[in-house]
Amino acid sequence: FFIDEKCVTMMSSAVAARKAATRLPFSKQWLSIRHSSARAASASLTTVEGDDSHMHNGWAASLLAIAAATTVTTVIGTTTATPTLAEAREDIEEEEESTRILNWSGTHHVDLAPGTYHEPETQLELEALVADAYRKGQHIRPVGSALSPNGLAFDSRGMVCLSNLDKIVEINKDEMTVTVQAGARVSQVLDALRPHGLTLPNLASIAEQQIGGFVSVGAHGTGALIPPCDEFVTALTIVTPSENGVVKMTEATHGQLFRLARLGLGGLGILSEVTLKVIPAHRLVEQTSVLSRSEAKKQLPTLLKRHKHIRYMWVPYEDCVVVVTNDDENDLPLLGPGTEVSDGKGGKKKIVTAEDIKPKFSTDEQFKPLRDLLRKLLANKNDTSLDDDVINGMGFGDLRDVILASGNMLDPDHVKRCNKAEHAFWAKAGGIDLAPSDQKLQFDCGGQQWVYEVCFPSGTYGMPGTASIDFMEDLLKEIESSGLPAPAPIEQRWSSGSTSPLSPASVGPQVNESYDSKNSLFSWVGVIMYLPSEDFDPTGYRRQFITEFFKDKYCKLVRKVGEKYDIMCHWAKLEVSNDPNDSNAEVAASVRKHFGPSVVAAFNSARDKYDPKRILSSSVIDQVFDPK
């Protein structure tokens, strides 16, 4: 699998200039990059905007800060009238500009012609926009915060973003629900719930998703008794390009159509309003520890039942599994973290004290293995671009990114050195922490990266079975025997099942809820390959080689291992292709096979009803559900 990256360092100035023309300034929201065609043509050979030099220190934080900078616009409300597009909005400037949209990882982008990218500012304008698109047969694919690694929402024929429709409509403490416009980011919703002593039941790794995308792709956190986030939805409103217009849905009113629409991939209507379940706000006690692989295998059934939230981070080529658990501070397991005290009723309970939280090792001791490796790599290249102040100011994710990028990222030996240093870091970075749940359930994902995540059934909560560990043992055996340059971590999380037919964790059609469906357990495993920043890859060729390797080797290996485990890829990480020579050529067919003809037919029937002209579709949806 070794590929020499030295060959990627040569690039002609003409090619560099063409690449420069694609790096365009951020506009009012981070995902939309607009430019005048004439201005871009005249500047393409002389300017490169969006320099990444500021990202040496705090790359991930900088990107999230950009993501959080979405302009907030007050929403006027809705109307029962049927307005025309001209009555709702005339945006002459939009007609003069083309639009490039990049996803967070920088792995996908889409270019839209003038007038085909829209950011409605009111519900009224959205309804008019969709009605006009329906009449004209004009594509209008919905996009959220563009966080999906596969660019699921991208379509060059036309798109709409609801970033301006971000109002918190209602917080209902009696029914324990929150109703929001679909353009509201998860972080905004959390902020709005906090003064009311409420929060969301679970989060994915970050909180900058728009709520519409958050539920539409089946985002998930971790916890054996906690389902994916689509299950939090109790009511929704979609604006459909059909004679049905605006449709309000609940389980009671629409049954399976509701379950299809809440995780509908943006293909049944533009989600404009969502009602979600909420729970009381609480603080979580987080414990981070390191187990050997044999210990992680032995303890998993107990840990899944003992802890509310748990994730494993496997380190390839190292006998190391980083275990992160989170539990309500008022309901700590007696055999978990903390100090045992009397509960005042003749029994015992656990609490967390300042002494429990105090780290065993200093920050310098924790980071020493990573800093030492980076200094060694830089010294070997006589690279003095990063001094000690910069290195000592880097966080864990930043250090790992720079260490990997400072060597050949496809050299197994280089990746092994990085993984060994990461193992040494976690061995001293473990311990206990206490913070609000919406802080602890988010974590540093590192810099730009390719991600491939699959989900598969793993028994039930009462009887987890062995599939979770069997899959990981098979995967690690293939990685390590072939010398694949797999960086850490390979992340493993768990959830209960979902009744949404298109969920990777779907429990299937249930006439009467059974024990197995109610207590179903699913494992989610994600593999990654990091991408160098522009500082380390000014030509873009390193990213190109890593991308091809990740798709052609790593993802294919995961699918090969997963064949006997009935895996299904996370919708936001699913890569498909209709090119018979492409490594993803057979993926769409495997997805159809996984869900079966009845689910595929049900989804297409719903599309016939709510999007008969298929103007909400995308390449992924077309290839999976409308194969030519």
C-alpha positions in Angstrom: 0.0 0.0 0.0 3.0 2.3 0.2 2.9 5.3 -2.1 5.8 7.8 -2.4 4.4 11.3 -2.0 7.6 13.0 -3.2 6.2 12.8 -6.7 3.4 15.1 -5.8 5.6 18.1 -5.0 6.1 19.2 -8.6 3.4 21.2 -10.2 3.5 23.8 -13.0 2.7 27.4 -12.3 -0.2 27.2 -14.8 -1.9 24.4 -12.8 -1.2 26.3 -9.6 -2.9 29.4 -11.1 -6.0 27.3 -12.1 -6.2 26.0 -8.5 -5.8 29.5 -7.1 -8.9 30.6 -9.1 -11.0 28.1 -7.1 -10.0 29.4 -3.7 -12.6 32.1 -3.2 -13.5 34.3 -0.2 -16.1 33.4 2.4 -19.3 35.3 2.1 -21.9 35.9 4.8 -22.0 32.2 5.7 -19.1 29.9 5.8 -20.3 27.4 3.2 -21.3 29.9 0.5 -18.4 31.2 -1.6 -19.5 33.7 -4.2 -17.7 35.5 -6.9 -18.3 37.5 -10.0 -17.3 35.5 -13.0 -15.5 38.5 -14.6 -13.7 39.4 -11.4 -12.6 35.8 -10.8 -11.2 35.6 -14.4 -9.1 38.7 -14.0 -7.8 37.8 -10.6 -7.2 34.1 -11.1 -3.6 34.3 -12.0 -2.4 36.7 -9.3 -4.4 36.0 -6.1 -4.9 33.2 -3.7 -7.5 33.9 -1.0 -8.3 31.8 2.1 -4.7 31.3 3.2 -4.5 28.5 5.8 -1.4 29.8 7.6 -3.5 31.0 10.6 -4.5 27.4 11.2 -1.2 26.1 12.5 -2.6 26.9 16.0 -6.2 25.8 16.5 -7.2 24.5 13.0 -10.4 22.7 14.2 -11.4 25.6 16.4 -11.0 28.1 13.5 -13.1 26.1 11.2 -15.9 25.8 13.7 -15.7 29.5 14.4 -16.2 30.1 10.7 -19.1 27.6 10.7 -20.7 29.5 13.7 -20.5 32.8 11.9 -23.8 32.3 10.0 -25.8 35.5 9.7 -29.0 35.4 11.8 -32.0 37.0 10.3 -35.3 37.6 12.1 -38.1 35.5 10.7 -41.3 37.3 9.9 -43.6 34.2 10.0 -45.8 32.3 7.6 -48.9 33.0 5.6 -51.7 30.9 4.1 -51.6 32.8 0.9 -49.9 31.4 -2.2 -47.4 34.1 -3.2 -45.4 34.3 -6.4 -41.6 34.3 -6.4 -41.6 37.9 -7.6 -43.8 39.0 -4.7 -41.6 37.3 -2.2 -38.2 38.5 -3.4 -36.2 40.0 -6.3 -32.5 39.4 -5.9 -30.8 41.0 -8.9 -27.4 40.6 -7.3 -27.9 36.8 -7.1 -28.4 36.7 -10.9 -25.0 38.3 -11.4 -23.0 35.9 -9.3 -22.1 32.3 -9.4 -21.7 30.3 -6.2 -19.2 27.7 -5.0 -20.1 25.7 -2.0 -17.5 23.6 -0.1 -18.2 21.0 2.5 -16.4 21.3 5.9 -13.8 18.6 5.1 -12.9 20.3 1.8 -13.6 16.9 0.1 -16.5 18.0 -2.1 -17.6 21.2 -3.7 -20.2 22.3 -6.1 -20.5 25.2 -8.6 -23.8 26.7 -9.2 -24.7 29.0 -12.1 -26.1 32.5 -11.4 -29.6 32.4 -10.0 -29.6 28.7 -9.0 -28.4 29.1 -5.3 -31.0 30.6 -2.9 -31.1 31.7 0.7 -34.7 32.6 1.5 -35.2 34.9 4.4 -38.7 34.0 5.4 -41.1 31.0 5.3 -43.2 33.0 2.8 -40.2 33.3 0.5 -39.3 29.7 0.8 -42.8 28.6 -0.1 -42.8 30.9 -3.1 -39.4 29.7 -4.2 -40.5 26.0 -4.1 -43.7 26.7 -5.8 -41.9 28.5 -8.6 -39.3 25.8 -8.9 -42.1 23.2 -9.2 -43.8 25.1 -12.0 -40.6 25.5 -13.9 -39.1 22.1 -13.1 -36.1 23.9 -11.7 -33.8 21.9 -9.3 -33.8 23.1 -5.7 -31.8 20.7 -3.6 -31.8 21.6 0.2 -28.4 22.0 1.9 -27.7 22.6 5.6 -24.3 23.5 7.1 -22.5 21.5 4.4 -20.9 19.3 7.1 -21.5 16.0 5.4 -18.2 14.5 4.3 -19.8 13.1 1.1 -21.5 16.4 0.0 -24.9 14.6 0.2 -26.8 17.8 -0.3 -24.8 19.1 -3.2 -26.3 19.4 -6.7 -25.1 21.7 -9.4 -28.6 22.0 -10.9 -29.8 24.2 -8.1 -29.8 24.5 -4.3 -31.4 26.2 -1.4 -30.0 26.9 2.1 -32.2 27.8 5.1 -29.5 29.5 7.2 -31.7 32.6 7.6 -34.7 30.5 8.8 -33.2 29.8 12.2 -36.0 30.9 14.7 -36.7 29.1 17.9 -40.4 28.9 17.6 -41.5 27.4 20.9 -40.1 25.7 24.0 -42.8 23.6 25.6 -41.8 22.4 29.1 -45.1 20.6 29.7 -44.7 18.4 26.7 -40.8 18.5 26.9 -40.4 19.6 23.3 -38.8 22.4 21.3 -40.0 23.6 17.9 -37.5 25.3 15.7 -37.1 26.4 12.1 -34.9 23.9 10.3 -32.1 26.3 9.6 -31.3 26.7 13.3 -28.0 25.2 14.2 -27.9 22.6 16.9 -25.7 25.0 19.0 -28.4 27.7 18.7 -31.0 25.3 20.0 -28.8 24.2 22.9 -28.3 27.9 23.8 -32.0 28.6 23.7 -32.8 25.6 25.9 -30.2 26.3 28.5 -32.1 29.1 30.4 -35.1 26.7 30.7 -33.0 24.0 32.2 -33.4 21.7 29.2 -31.2 20.1 26.5 -31.3 17.7 23.6 -31.2 13.9 24.4 -28.0 13.4 22.5 -25.5 15.0 20.1 -23.2 14.0 17.3 -19.6 14.9 17.7 -20.1 18.6 16.8 -23.1 21.0 17.1 -22.9 23.2 14.0 -25.3 21.2 11.9 -28.5 22.8 10.9 -31.4 20.9 12.5 -32.8 20.0 9.1 -29.6 18.2 8.1 -29.1 16.9 11.7 -32.2 14.7 11.5 -32.5 14.2 7.7 -29.3 12.2 7.5 -29.8 10.3 10.8 -27.0 11.8 12.9 -26.2 9.9 16.0 -24.3 10.1 19.3 -23.5 7.2 21.5 -25.3 5.3 24.2 -26.7 1.8 24.1 -30.2 2.9 25.1 -30.2 6.1 23.0 -31.5 6.0 19.4 -30.2 8.1 16.5 -31.4 11.7 16.4 -34.2 11.2 13.9 -36.1 9.5 16.7 -36.2 12.7 18.7 -38.6 14.2 16.0 -42.2 14.3 17.1 -43.6 16.7 14.3 -42.3 18.3 11.2 -43.3 20.6 8.3 -42.0 20.2 4.8 -42.5 22.5 1.8 -43.0 20.2 -1.1 -42.6 20.8 -4.9 -45.9 19.2 -5.6 -49.6 19.9 -5.5 -49.5 19.1 -1.8 -47.6 22.3 -1.0 -46.9 22.7 2.7 -47.4 19.5 4.7 -47.4 19.2 8.5 -46.7 15.6 9.7 -46.7 13.6 13.0 -46.6 9.9 13.6 -50.4 10.0 14.3 -51.3 11.8 11.2 -49.0 10.3 8.6 -47.5 7.1 10.0 -44.8 5.7 7.8 -44.7 8.8 5.6 -43.7 10.8 8.7 -41.0 8.2 9.5 -39.7 8.5 5.9 -39.8 12.3 5.9 -37.9 12.8 9.2 -35.0 10.9 7.8 -35.7 11.6 4.2 -32.3 12.8 2.9 -34.0 16.0 1.8 -35.8 14.1 -0.9 -39.4 14.4 0.1 -39.7 18.1 0.8 -37.7 21.0 2.2 -37.8 20.6 6.0 -38.8 24.0 7.3 -39.9 23.3 10.9 -39.1 20.5 13.3 -40.4 19.6 16.8 -37.9 17.7 18.9 -38.0 15.9 22.3 -35.9 17.5 25.0 -34.7 16.3 28.4 -33.7 18.1 31.7 -30.3 19.7 31.4 -27.7 17.8 33.4 -23.9 17.6 33.9 -22.0 14.6 32.8 -19.0 12.9 34.5 -16.6 11.9 31.8 -13.9 9.3 32.4 -11.2 8.6 29.9 -9.0 5.5 30.3 -6.9 3.2 28.2 -7.5 -0.5 27.9 -5.7 -3.3 26.1 -7.6 -4.8 23.2 -8.3 -8.0 25.2 -9.5 -5.9 28.2 -11.8 -3.8 25.9 -13.3 -7.0 24.5 -13.9 -8.6 27.9 -15.4 -5.4 29.5 -17.6 -4.2 26.6 -20.9 -6.0 27.6 -20.6 -4.6 31.1 -19.5 -1.1 30.0 -22.5 -0.8 27.6 -24.9 -1.4 30.4 -23.1 0.5 33.1 -22.6 3.8 31.3 -25.1 6.1 29.7 -22.7 7.1 26.9 -19.6 5.2 25.8 -17.2 5.2 22.9 -14.1 3.2 22.0 -11.2 4.7 20.1 -9.0 2.0 18.6 -5.4 2.8 17.8 -4.1 0.7 14.8 -0.8 -1.1 15.3 -1.0 -0.4 19.1 -2.5 -2.6 21.9 -4.6 0.4 22.9 -8.3 1.2 23.1 -9.1 4.6 24.5 -12.4 4.3 26.4 -14.5 7.5 27.0 -17.6 7.1 29.2 -20.2 9.8 30.3 -22.8 9.5 33.1 -25.2 11.8 34.8 -23.5 13.2 37.9 -26.6 12.3 40.0 -26.7 8.8 38.7 -23.1 7.5 38.7 -22.6 3.7 38.6 -21.0 2.5 41.9 -18.3 0.7 39.9 -17.7 3.8 37.8 -15.6 6.9 38.3 -15.8 9.1 41.4 -15.7 8.9 45.2 -18.0 6.5 47.1 -20.0 8.1 49.9 -23.2 7.3 51.9 -26.5 8.1 50.2 -28.1 8.9 53.6 -30.4 5.9 53.2 -28.1 3.2 54.4 -26.6 2.7 51.0 -23.7 4.0 48.9 -23.5 6.4 46.0 -20.7 8.0 43.9 -19.9 11.7 43.7 -17.1 13.6 42.0 -14.8 15.7 44.0 -12.2 18.2 43.1 -9.6 15.6 44.0 -11.2 13.2 41.5 -10.9 15.7 38.7 -7.4 16.7 39.4 -5.2 15.3 36.6 -2.5 12.8 37.5 0.0 14.2 35.0 0.7 17.8 33.9 -0.2 19.1 30.5 3.5 19.1 29.5 3.8 15.5 30.6 0.7 14.5 28.6 1.8 16.3 25.4 5.5 15.4 25.6 5.3 12.3 23.3 3.6 14.3 20.5 5.7 17.4 20.9 8.9 15.3 20.8 7.9 13.5 17.7 7.0 16.7 15.9 10.3 18.3 16.8 12.1 15.3 15.5 10.3 15.2 12.3 10.9 19.0 11.7 14.6 18.6 12.6 15.0 15.8 10.1 13.8 18.2 7.4 15.7 21.2 8.8 12.3 22.8 9.0 12.3 25.8 11.4 8.8 27.1 10.5 7.4 26.1 13.9 9.1 27.3 17.0 8.6 26.0 20.6 6.0 28.7 21.4 3.8 27.6 18.4 4.3 23.9 19.2 3.5 24.3 22.9 0.4 26.2 22.0 -1.1 23.5 19.9 -3.9 21.3 21.2 -4.0 17.5 20.7 -5.8 17.5 17.4 -3.6 20.2 15.9 -0.4 18.3 16.9 -1.7 15.1 15.4 -2.6 16.9 12.1 0.8 18.6 11.9 2.8 15.4 12.8 1.0 13.4 10.1 1.4 16.2 7.5 5.1 16.6 8.3 5.8 13.2 6.9 4.5 10.9 4.2 0.9 10.4 5.2 0.7 7.1 3.2 3.8 5.6 4.6 2.8 2.9 7.2 5.9 3.5 9.2 5.3 7.2 9.6 1.6 6.6 10.6 2.8 3.9 13.1 5.1 6.4 14.7 2.2 8.9 15.0 -0.1 6.2 16.5 2.5 5.2 19.0 2.9 8.8 20.2 -0.9 9.1 20.4 -1.0 5.9 22.6 1.6 7.5 24.9 -0.4 10.7 25.1 -3.7 8.9 26.1 -1.9 6.8 28.6 -1.2 10.1 30.6 -4.2 12.2 29.5 -6.8 9.9 31.0 -8.9 11.0 34.0 -12.2 12.4 35.1 -13.9 15.6 34.1 -17.3 17.2 34.9 -19.2 19.5 32.6 -22.7 20.2 31.1 -23.8 17.4 28.7 -23.8 19.6 25.6 -20.1 20.2 26.2 -19.1 16.7 27.0 -21.0 15.1 24.0 -19.0 17.2 21.6 -15.3 16.5 20.9 -12.4 17.5 18.7 -12.6 15.6 15.4 -9.3 17.0 14.2 -8.6 18.8 10.9 -10.0 18.1 7.4 -10.3 14.5 6.8 -12.0 11.7 4.8 -14.4 9.7 7.0 -16.2 6.4 6.2 -18.6 5.2 8.9 -20.7 2.0 8.9 -23.4 0.7 11.1 -24.4 -2.8 11.8 -26.7 -4.8 14.3 -24.9 -5.9 17.4 -27.6 -7.9 19.4 -29.7 -6.3 22.1 -29.0 -4.2 25.2 -29.6 -7.3 27.3 -27.5 -9.6 25.1 -25.0 -7.5 23.1 -23.4 -10.5 21.4 -20.0 -10.5 19.9 -20.5 -8.7 16.6 -19.1 -5.3 17.8 -15.7 -6.8 18.8 -15.7 -9.4 16.0 -15.9 -6.7 13.4 -13.1 -4.7 15.0 -10.8 -7.7 15.3 -11.4 -8.6 11.7 -10.9 -5.0 10.5 -7.7 -4.5 12.5 -6.3 -7.9 11.3 -6.8 -6.9 7.7 -5.3 -3.4 8.3 -2.3 -4.6 10.1 -1.5 -7.7 8.0 -1.6 -5.6 4.8 0.4 -2.6 6.2 -2.4 -0.1 5.5 -1.4 3.3 6.8 -4.4 3.7 9.1 -4.2 6.7 11.5 -5.9 6.7 14.9 -8.5 6.6 15.9 -10.9 4.1 14.5 -13.9 5.3 16.5 -16.6 2.9 17.7 -19.9 4.1 19.1 -23.3 2.5 19.9 -27.0 3.4 19.7 -30.3 1.7 20.0 -32.4 1.3 16.9 -34.6 3.7 14.8 -38.0 3.2 13.4 -37.2 5.4 10.4 -37.1 3.0 7.4 -34.0 4.6 5.9 -31.9 4.7 9.1 -28.7 2.6 9.0 -29.9 1.5 12.5 -33.5 0.7 11.3 -35.2 -2.0 13.2 -37.4 -2.7 10.2 -41.2 -2.5 9.9 -42.8 -3.2 13.2 -46.5 -4.0 13.5 -46.2 -4.8 17.1 -43.1 -3.6 19.0 -41.0 -6.6 20.1 -38.4 -6.9 22.8 -35.7 -7.2 20.2 -36.8 -4.0 18.3 -37.2 -2.0 21.5 -33.9 -3.1 22.9 -31.9 -3.4 19.6 -28.3 -2.5 19.7 -26.3 -1.1 16.8 -22.5 -0.4 16.5 -21.1 2.5 14.5 -17.5 2.3 13.3 -15.7 5.1 11.6 -12.3 5.1 9.8 -10.5 8.2 8.8 -7.6 9.6 6.8 -6.5 13.1 7.5 -5.8 15.6 4.8 -2.9 18.1 4.8 -3.6 21.8 5.0 -2.6 24.1 2.2 0.6 24.9 4.1 1.8 21.3 3.7 0.2 20.7 0.3 0.2 23.9 -1.8 -0.4 21.9 -5.0 -3.2 19.8 -3.7 -1.6 16.6 -5.1 -1.0 15.1 -1.6 -4.8 15.4 -0.9 -5.5 13.8 -4.3 -3.3 10.8 -3.6 -4.8 10.4 -0.1 -8.3 10.7 -1.5 -7.7 8.0 -4.1 -6.1 5.7 -1.6 -8.8 6.2 1.0 -11.6 5.3 -1.5 -9.7 2.6 -3.5 -8.1 0.8 -0.5 -9.4 1.7 2.9 -13.2 2.0 2.2 -13.1 -1.1 0.0 -11.4 -3.0 2.9 -14.1 -1.9 5.3 -16.8 -3.0 3.0 -15.1 -6.4 2.4 -14.8 -7.0 6.2 -18.4 -5.8 6.7 -20.0 -8.1 4.2 -20.9 -10.7 6.8 -22.0 -8.1 9.4 -24.8 -6.5 7.2 -23.2 -3.1 7.4 -24.8 0.1 6.1 -22.9 3.3 5.6 -23.9 6.5 7.4 -25.8 8.5 4.8 -23.5 11.5 5.2 -20.4 9.4 4.4 -21.8 7.3 1.6 -19.8 7.6 -1.7 -21.4 6.3 -4.8 -20.5 6.3 -8.5 -22.1 5.2 -11.8 -18.6 4.8 -13.3 -18.1 1.0 -13.7 -14.3 1.6 -13.2 -14.8 3.5 -10.0 -14.2 1.8 -6.6 -17.6 2.9 -5.5 -19.4 1.6 -8.6 -21.2 -1.2 -6.7 -22.1 0.8 -3.6 -25.5 2.0 -4.7 -26.7 -1.5 -5.6 -25.5 -2.8 -2.2 -27.5 0.0 -0.4 -30.7 -1.0 -2.3 -30.0 -4.6 -1.4 -29.5 -3.7 2.3 -32.8 -1.9 2.6 -34.7 -4.2 0.4 -37.3 -3.6 -2.4 -40.2 -2.7 0.0 -38.3 0.2 1.6 -37.0 1.4 -1.7 -40.5 1.3 -3.2 -42.0 3.1 -0.2 -39.5 5.9 -0.5 -40.0 6.3 -4.2 -43.7 6.2 -3.7 -43.4 9.1 -1.3 -41.2 10.9 -3.8 -43.9 10.5 -6.4 -46.3 12.1 -4.0 -44.2 15.0 -2.7 -41.5 15.5 -5.4 -42.9 14.1 -8.7 -40.5 16.1 -10.8 -37.5 14.9 -8.7 -36.2 18.5 -8.3 -35.1 17.8 -4.7 -32.8 14.9 -5.8 -29.1 14.6 -5.7 -26.5 12.3 -7.3 -26.5 10.0 -4.3 -30.3 9.8 -4.2 -30.6 9.3 -8.0 -28.1 6.5 -8.0 -29.5 4.6 -5.0 -33.2 5.0 -5.7 -33.5 5.8 -9.4 -30.7 3.7 -11.1 -30.6 4.1 -14.8 
